[in-house]
Amino acid sequence: MSGIDRIMTLSPVIPVLVVHDLAHARPIAEALVAGGLRVLEVTLRTPIALDVIAEMAKVEGAVVGAGTVLNEADLDASIKAGAGFIVSPGLTDALGKAAIARNIPFLPGIANAGDIMRGLELGFNRFKFFPAEASGGIKALQALAAPFGAARFCPTGGIDQMRAPEWLALPAVRCIGGSWLVPPGTPDVIEIRNRAADAAALRKH
Ligand SMILES: O=C(O)C(=O)C[C@H](O)[C@H](O)COP(=O)(O)O
């Protein structure tokens, strides 16, 4: 099992996090882990994201990765901050090769057959299907997955607790990602833990 595959099987849902205040990092991560979601994707969408990764990585049980990694510089900065895995919205050859060279678990984004073929050529067979709902939803992923028997996916984008079971029922889906676990604003840790627990209760098959 590859590093990224192991991470994808740790929990059915990967919270996608946009954190604007460093003081929120620990409470959010602790609430998610307490609810049963250990794998956390911190998007590099805010100026403090690297510090958030470093802070969340201190939380016992958390497996913290960086999302919105767009290039080699983002990749290296994320690894330096302590990211245990890397997620990108799309796939470039340069980023794919850099991730292989750094030996870091990598989940590249794909949205069509050409993307998947390029990923397979680079040696990847675990992908983020992004943006999942806007790219055609379940029907699109089923059709896309059919020719690529060894590929497994983490659909992300437009999925919430209600939509999650249908996605998780697909054989090609290992886990899903989504931002619904943590509503924007000052974190309500009870609410976050409850949402995490509901998501963690979703099981594959
Ligand atoms: O920032 C990135 O790198 C992304 O790939 C985008 C996020 O994964 C989606 O924005 C999450 O989608 P929602 O759950 O619909 O909010």
The ligand as an SDF file (V2000), in Angstrom:
LIG
                    3D

 16 15  0  0  0  0  0  0  0  0999 V2000
   -8.0220   24.6000   -2.1990 O   0  0  0  0  0  0  0  0  0  0  0  0
   -7.8650   23.5940   -2.8860 C   0  0  0  0  0  0  0  0  0  0  0  0
   -6.7730   23.1740   -3.2250 O   0  0  0  0  0  0  0  0  0  0  0  0
   -8.9800   22.8240   -3.3590 C   0  0  0  0  0  0  0  0  0  0  0  0
   -8.7630   21.8720   -4.0230 O   0  0  0  0  0  0  0  0  0  0  0  0
  -10.3360   23.2180   -3.0700 C   0  0  0  0  0  0  0  0  0  0  0  0
  -11.0230   22.4490   -1.9790 C   0  0  0  0  0  0  0  0  0  0  0  0
  -10.6700   21.1210   -1.9440 O   0  0  0  0  0  0  0  0  0  0  0  0
  -12.4660   22.5990   -2.1920 C   0  0  0  0  0  0  0  0  0  0  0  0
  -12.7560   23.9700   -2.2430 O   0  0  0  0  0  0  0  0  0  0  0  0
  -13.3010   21.9760   -1.1420 C   0  0  0  0  0  0  0  0  0  0  0  0
  -14.5750   21.9780   -1.6680 O   0  0  0  0  0  0  0  0  0  0  0  0
  -15.8780   22.2640   -0.8230 P   0  0  0  0  0  0  0  0  0  0  0  0
  -16.0110   21.1460    0.1510 O   0  0  0  0  0  0  0  0  0  0  0  0
  -16.9660   22.3210   -1.8330 O   0  0  0  0  0  0  0  0  0  0  0  0
  -15.6420   23.6040   -0.1580 O   0  0  0  0  0  0  0  0  0  0  0  0
  1  2  2  0
  2  3  1  0
  2  4  1  0
  4  5  2  0
  4  6  1  0
  6  7  1  0
  7  8  1  0
  7  9  1  0
  9 10  1  0
  9 11  1  0
 11 12  1  0
 12 13  1  0
 13 14  2  0
 13 15  1  0
 13 16  1  0
M  END
$$$$
